[in-house]
Amino acid sequence: MGGGGKYFTVTVTRKELVVAEVPMQEHWLPLSNLDLLLPPIDVSVFFCYKKPHQNANGGDDFTFGSMPGVLRKALAQALVSYYPFAGEVVSNSVGEPELLCNNRGVDFMEAYADAKLHDLSLYNPDDSIEGKLVPKKQHGVLCVQVTELKCGGVVVGCTFDHRIADAYSANMFLVSWAEMALCKPLSVVPSFRRSLLNTRRPGSYDPSLDEMYVLISALPPPRAPQPGGADPFISRIYYVTAEQLSLLQTLASTSKGNFYKRTKLESFSAFLWKMVAASAVMENDNKKICKMGIVVDGRRRLSSGDEDKSAVMASYFGNVLSIPFGEKMIDELKEKPLSWVADAVHEYLEGAVTKEHFLGLIDWVEAHRPEPALAKIYCSGSSDGPAFVVSSGQRFPVSKVDFGWGRPALGSFHFPWGGEAGYVMPMPSPARDGDWVVYMHLLKGQIEFIETEGAHVFRPVTSEYLNLIN
């Protein structure tokens, strides 16, 4: 995999502020009730590009000298429509975050890394990505870093405030940014209509939401450090082949001789739930519980049965997420077949993929404002047993993030979020149709167990795998 991890240096050569090409009048944009469920955490995403091919005249279509200029100009154009990314988050009179749309701009950095793409240990983003190829956001809502590699390749990294955008919204922006670079019209114009997520009058919600979400004030105090140090969280990136995903789906869908079609995400999540549970090796761990949450996007659910609202919700920019979770005894997860675990995943998801669930969640937040709250699974890693969240990046538009020098060899989120639960994000692979690229942020012991017992499914991303892309 090469030694291109902590042993290479990145030098920032230029910093500037990119503002919207056509600024609008300064104004306030309130966060929706669903935005308010997100703590102040930043999410990073990065794209690795090979050196551009030569054109018919034998010269490069793009040299690095021209690439940042293309990105800056396209970013200034994209920020006209995606103006929240050029703003700032401030507190209102009751202490809740709000967005000041003042065209402060996006911090944009150019950098040079003394490493080649095929030498980067992308499998280990803690070494190769963290603090090197994705920027640390200091101000504003979004920051960007474009890094030239020694081989002529390029890495484009972005970090954004999760309170302003979920992955779906970030995807819309990334595609629009690439379309601007290619002088194409925007395929999607974002909507910021907060009224789409208005509360009902009177509001109501199912009591089960009290088990899914928790007020910050109700959280227990941080636990004291463990003697000898706790098992640390680490990040890794794997790929899972289309063939393995199909096999998992078949195994997860066959129960007691009957065939219940489970989705690939349900099947994958069930397999991972079993793996994390099986990694528990301490005495009496089998009597503990293991929790798994799955991120659900509510856009289609909230517009169910309303064609007009469906089109607007499809372009809605913000957070429209819920994180239902299930919990099972560790010994059950270890001993039961994959189909039993997949049935359990399907069962707890069923209650959260409805219009009523999301309308109730909006009303739940309203009933507790201005008291801040968050998903209980975020802070569920405890002495009761392990916990982790699976997000679905299946609509992650890796192949569409082409700024003119070809589609990425790899794209991934990087999200070491600092919570007490792990985080896993599967995404489509640009290298091979049907494969997934899987970002994992789990405890070191869990990762080591998965790499031993699940090596047939989770394969480290290597330069050889990236070479599958033309």
C-alpha positions in Angstrom: 0.0 0.0 0.0 3.0 2.2 0.0 4.3 4.4 2.8 2.4 7.5 1.9 0.7 8.0 5.2 2.2 10.1 8.1 5.5 10.1 6.3 4.6 12.8 3.7 4.2 16.5 4.2 1.7 18.9 2.8 2.6 22.5 2.3 -0.1 25.2 1.8 1.1 27.5 -0.9 -1.9 29.9 -1.2 -5.0 31.0 0.8 -7.8 33.2 -0.3 -11.5 33.8 0.3 -13.9 32.9 -2.5 -17.2 34.7 -2.5 -20.4 34.3 -4.5 -20.0 35.9 -8.0 -23.3 37.7 -7.6 -23.9 38.4 -3.9 -27.4 38.8 -2.5 -28.7 41.1 0.2 -27.5 40.1 3.6 -30.3 38.2 5.4 -30.9 35.6 8.1 -31.9 32.0 7.4 -33.3 30.1 10.3 -32.3 26.5 10.8 -35.1 24.0 10.6 -36.2 21.9 13.5 -34.3 18.9 11.9 -31.1 21.1 11.5 -31.3 21.8 15.3 -30.9 18.1 16.0 -27.3 18.2 14.8 -24.5 19.1 17.1 -21.8 21.5 15.9 -19.7 19.0 14.1 -17.9 19.2 10.7 -17.9 16.6 8.0 -15.2 16.2 5.4 -15.3 14.8 1.9 -12.5 14.3 -0.6 -11.9 13.2 -4.2 -8.7 11.8 -5.6 -7.9 12.4 -9.3 -5.2 10.8 -11.4 -3.0 13.0 -13.6 -5.0 14.3 -16.5 -4.6 12.5 -19.9 -2.7 14.1 -22.7 -4.7 15.7 -25.5 -4.3 15.1 -29.2 -1.4 17.6 -29.4 0.6 15.8 -26.8 0.0 18.4 -24.2 -2.0 18.2 -20.9 -5.5 19.4 -21.0 -5.0 20.6 -17.5 -1.9 21.3 -15.5 -2.1 22.0 -11.8 -1.4 25.6 -12.4 -4.8 26.0 -14.1 -6.9 23.6 -11.9 -7.3 25.9 -8.8 -8.4 28.7 -11.1 -11.1 26.5 -12.6 -12.3 25.4 -9.2 -12.3 29.0 -7.8 -14.3 30.4 -10.7 -16.8 27.5 -10.6 -17.1 27.8 -6.8 -17.9 31.5 -7.0 -20.6 30.7 -9.6 -22.0 27.8 -7.5 -22.2 29.9 -4.4 -24.8 32.2 -6.1 -27.3 29.4 -5.7 -25.7 27.7 -2.7 -25.3 31.0 -0.7 -25.6 29.3 2.7 -22.1 27.8 2.2 -20.7 31.4 2.0 -22.3 32.5 5.2 -21.7 32.1 9.0 -23.4 30.3 11.8 -24.3 32.7 14.8 -26.5 32.4 17.8 -29.9 34.0 18.0 -31.5 35.7 21.1 -32.4 32.3 22.7 -29.0 30.7 22.0 -30.1 28.6 19.0 -27.8 28.6 15.9 -28.9 30.6 12.8 -27.4 31.2 9.5 -26.2 34.7 8.6 -26.2 34.8 4.8 -23.6 37.6 4.4 -21.4 36.2 1.6 -18.4 36.0 4.0 -17.0 33.5 1.6 -15.3 30.1 1.5 -11.7 29.7 2.7 -9.9 28.2 -0.3 -6.4 26.8 0.0 -3.9 25.5 -2.6 -1.3 23.0 -1.4 1.4 20.6 -2.5 2.0 17.1 -1.1 5.4 15.4 -1.6 3.7 12.0 -2.3 2.3 10.2 -5.4 -1.3 9.0 -5.5 -0.4 5.3 -5.7 1.8 5.8 -2.6 -1.0 7.2 -0.4 -2.3 4.8 2.2 -5.9 5.7 1.5 -7.0 2.6 3.4 -5.7 4.4 6.5 -7.2 8.0 6.3 -6.1 8.8 9.8 -2.5 8.9 8.3 -3.1 10.0 4.7 -6.2 12.2 4.9 -6.7 13.6 8.4 -4.9 17.0 8.8 -3.3 16.7 5.4 -5.7 16.4 2.4 -8.9 17.6 4.0 -8.8 21.1 5.5 -9.7 21.9 9.1 -12.5 24.5 9.0 -11.6 27.6 11.1 -14.4 30.0 10.0 -17.6 30.1 8.1 -19.6 27.1 6.9 -17.4 25.5 4.2 -13.7 25.4 3.4 -11.9 23.8 0.5 -8.3 22.5 -0.2 -7.0 21.5 -3.5 -3.7 19.6 -3.3 -1.2 18.8 -6.1 0.5 15.5 -5.8 4.0 14.7 -6.9 2.7 12.5 -9.7 0.5 15.2 -11.2 -2.6 13.9 -9.5 -4.9 16.1 -7.5 -7.0 15.8 -4.3 -9.9 18.1 -3.7 -11.0 18.1 -0.1 -13.9 20.0 1.5 -15.1 20.4 5.1 -18.5 21.7 6.0 -20.7 22.4 9.0 -23.2 19.4 9.4 -25.8 21.8 10.9 -26.2 23.5 7.5 -26.2 20.4 5.2 -26.6 16.7 5.3 -24.8 14.4 2.8 -27.7 14.7 0.3 -27.3 18.5 0.3 -23.6 18.3 0.0 -24.0 15.9 -2.9 -26.2 18.5 -4.7 -23.6 21.2 -4.2 -20.7 19.0 -5.4 -22.5 18.1 -8.6 -23.5 21.7 -9.2 -19.9 22.9 -8.6 -18.6 20.4 -11.2 -21.4 21.5 -13.6 -20.2 25.1 -13.3 -16.6 24.0 -14.0 -17.9 22.4 -17.2 -20.0 25.4 -18.2 -23.2 23.4 -17.8 -26.5 24.6 -16.4 -27.4 23.5 -13.0 -29.3 20.2 -13.1 -30.8 21.0 -9.6 -31.5 24.4 -8.2 -31.5 24.1 -4.4 -34.5 25.1 -2.3 -34.3 26.6 1.2 -38.0 26.7 1.9 -38.0 26.1 5.7 -41.8 26.1 5.5 -41.6 22.6 4.0 -40.6 21.5 7.5 -43.1 23.5 9.5 -44.6 22.1 12.7 -48.2 21.1 12.8 -50.8 22.9 14.8 -51.4 21.3 17.2 -48.2 19.3 17.2 -48.1 15.6 18.2 -45.5 12.8 18.3 -45.2 9.2 19.1 -43.6 8.5 22.6 -41.1 6.3 20.9 -39.2 9.5 19.8 -38.3 10.0 23.5 -36.3 6.8 23.2 -34.6 7.9 19.9 -33.7 11.5 20.9 -32.4 13.0 24.1 -32.1 16.5 25.5 -28.5 17.6 26.0 -29.3 18.5 29.6 -30.4 14.9 30.2 -27.0 13.4 29.1 -25.0 11.8 31.8 -21.6 13.4 32.6 -18.6 12.2 30.6 -17.2 8.9 31.9 -13.9 8.9 33.7 -10.9 7.6 31.7 -10.5 3.8 31.7 -7.5 2.4 33.6 -4.8 1.8 31.0 -6.6 3.9 28.4 -9.7 3.2 26.4 -9.7 1.4 23.1 -9.4 4.3 20.6 -11.5 5.0 17.5 -9.7 4.7 14.2 -10.8 5.2 10.6 -10.3 2.9 7.6 -11.5 2.7 4.0 -12.4 -0.6 2.4 -14.1 -1.8 -0.8 -16.7 -4.5 -1.0 -17.3 -6.2 -4.3 -20.7 -6.4 -6.0 -20.5 -10.2 -5.8 -20.1 -10.2 -2.0 -22.9 -7.7 -1.6 -25.2 -10.0 -3.7 -24.2 -12.9 -1.6 -24.9 -11.1 1.7 -28.3 -10.0 0.3 -29.2 -13.6 -0.6 -28.2 -14.9 2.8 -30.0 -12.0 4.6 -33.2 -12.6 2.5 -33.7 -16.3 3.2 -35.3 -17.1 6.5 -36.9 -20.4 7.5 -37.1 -21.5 3.9 -38.9 -18.3 2.9 -37.5 -15.5 0.8 -38.0 -11.9 2.0 -36.2 -9.5 -0.2 -33.9 -7.4 2.0 -32.1 -4.3 0.5 -28.4 -4.4 0.1 -28.1 -1.7 2.9 -30.2 -3.9 5.3 -28.1 -6.9 4.4 -24.8 -5.2 4.7 -25.8 -3.5 8.0 -27.0 -6.8 9.4 -23.6 -8.5 8.6 -21.7 -5.6 10.2 -23.9 -5.7 13.3 -23.0 -9.4 13.7 -19.3 -8.6 13.2 -19.3 -5.7 15.8 -21.1 -7.9 18.3 -18.7 -10.8 17.7 -15.8 -8.6 18.3 -16.8 -8.2 22.0 -14.4 -10.6 23.7 -14.3 -9.3 27.3 -15.8 -11.5 30.1 -19.6 -11.2 30.4 -19.8 -9.2 27.1 -22.2 -11.7 25.7 -24.8 -10.5 28.2 -24.4 -6.9 27.1 -26.3 -5.3 24.2 -25.1 -3.9 20.9 -26.8 -1.0 19.3 -26.9 -0.1 15.6 -28.5 3.0 14.1 -29.2 3.6 10.4 -29.5 7.1 8.9 -32.8 7.6 7.1 -33.4 10.5 4.6 -36.9 11.9 5.0 -37.3 13.8 1.7 -39.3 11.1 -0.1 -41.2 10.3 3.1 -42.3 13.9 3.8 -43.6 14.3 0.2 -45.3 10.9 0.1 -48.6 11.2 -1.8 -47.9 14.8 -2.9 -46.3 15.1 -6.4 -45.9 18.9 -6.2 -44.1 18.7 -2.8 -42.1 15.7 -4.1 -40.3 17.9 -6.7 -39.5 20.6 -4.1 -38.3 18.2 -1.4 -36.0 16.5 -3.9 -34.1 19.8 -4.1 -34.4 20.8 -0.5 -31.1 21.9 1.0 -30.6 21.2 4.7 -30.9 18.3 7.1 -33.8 15.9 6.6 -32.5 13.0 8.7 -33.6 10.6 11.4 -31.5 7.9 13.1 -33.6 5.1 14.3 -31.6 2.3 16.1 -32.1 -1.2 17.3 -30.5 -3.0 20.2 -30.0 -6.8 20.7 -28.1 -9.0 23.1 -24.6 -9.6 21.9 -25.0 -13.4 22.2 -28.1 -13.3 20.1 -26.4 -11.3 17.3 -23.4 -13.7 17.4 -25.5 -16.9 17.3 -28.5 -16.1 15.1 -28.3 -16.4 11.3 -27.8 -13.3 9.2 -31.4 -13.5 8.0 -32.6 -13.1 11.7 -30.5 -10.1 12.2 -31.6 -8.6 8.8 -35.2 -9.1 9.9 -34.5 -7.1 13.1 -32.9 -4.3 11.0 -35.9 -4.2 8.7 -38.3 -4.2 11.6 -36.8 -1.2 13.4 -36.4 0.7 10.2 -40.1 0.2 9.3 -41.3 2.7 11.9 -39.0 5.4 10.7 -39.5 5.4 7.0 -42.9 7.0 7.2 -44.3 10.5 6.7 -45.8 10.4 10.2 -42.4 9.7 11.8 -40.7 12.8 10.3 -43.7 15.0 11.0 -43.6 13.8 14.6 -39.9 14.4 14.8 -40.4 18.0 13.7 -43.1 18.4 16.4 -40.9 16.7 19.0 -38.1 19.3 18.5 -40.7 22.1 18.6 -42.0 20.8 21.9 -38.6 21.0 23.5 -37.1 24.2 22.0 -34.9 26.0 22.7 -33.4 23.1 24.7 -30.9 21.5 22.3 -31.2 17.8 21.6 -29.6 15.1 19.5 -30.0 11.5 18.4 -29.5 9.2 21.4 -27.3 6.8 19.3 -24.7 9.5 18.9 -23.9 9.1 22.6 -24.7 5.4 23.1 -21.3 3.9 23.4 -21.3 2.8 27.0 -20.6 0.1 29.5 -23.9 -1.5 28.2 -22.1 -2.5 25.0 -20.9 -1.2 21.7 -22.9 1.1 19.4 -22.5 2.4 15.8 -24.3 4.2 13.0 -24.6 3.2 9.4 -25.3 6.0 6.9 -26.2 5.4 3.3 -24.1 7.1 0.7 -25.6 5.1 -2.2 -26.5 8.4 -4.0 -23.0 9.8 -3.4 -22.3 11.2 -6.9 -18.6 10.2 -7.2 -18.5 9.9 -10.9 -20.3 13.2 -11.4 -17.7 15.2 -9.6 -15.7 15.8 -12.7 -14.3 19.3 -13.0 -12.9 18.7 -16.4 -10.0 16.5 -15.8 -11.8 13.2 -15.4 -13.9 11.5 -12.8 -12.3 10.7 -9.4 -10.3 7.5 -8.8 -11.8 7.6 -5.3 -14.3 9.6 -3.4 -15.1 9.3 0.3 -16.5 11.1 3.3 -14.1 11.4 6.3 -16.0 11.8 9.5 -14.1 11.0 12.8 -17.0 12.7 14.6 -15.8 12.4 18.2 -18.9 10.7 19.5 -19.2 7.6 21.6 -20.6 5.6 18.8 -18.9 4.4 15.6 -19.8 5.6 12.2 -19.9 3.7 8.8 -20.6 5.2 5.4 -20.9 2.9 2.4 -20.7 4.6 -1.1 -20.7 3.5 -4.7 -17.2 2.8 -6.0 -16.1 4.7 -9.2 -13.6 1.9 -9.9 -16.1 -0.9 -10.6 -19.9 -0.9 -11.1 -21.7 -2.4 -8.2 -18.8 -2.3 -5.7 -19.0 -0.2 -2.6 -16.3 2.0 -1.0 -16.9 1.8 2.8 -15.6 4.4 5.3 -15.4 3.0 8.8 -14.8 4.9 12.1 -14.9 2.2 14.8 -13.0 1.1 17.8 -9.5 -0.3 17.1 -10.4 -3.7 18.5 -13.6 -3.9 16.3 -11.6 -3.0 13.2 -8.9 -5.6 13.9 -11.6 -8.3 14.4 -13.4 -7.3 11.2 -10.2 -7.4 9.2 -9.5 -10.9 10.5 -12.9 -12.5 10.4 -14.5 -10.4 7.6 -11.5 -10.1 5.3 -13.5 -11.9 2.5 -15.9 -9.0 2.6 -13.9 -5.9 3.6 -10.8 -5.4 1.5 -8.5 -2.5 2.0 -8.5 0.1 -0.7 -5.2 -0.1 -2.5 -3.6 1.7 -5.5 -4.1 -1.5 -7.5 -7.9 -1.2 -6.9 -7.8 2.5 -7.9 -6.1 1.5 -11.1 -9.3 -0.2 -12.3 -10.6 3.2 -13.2 -9.5 4.5 -16.6 
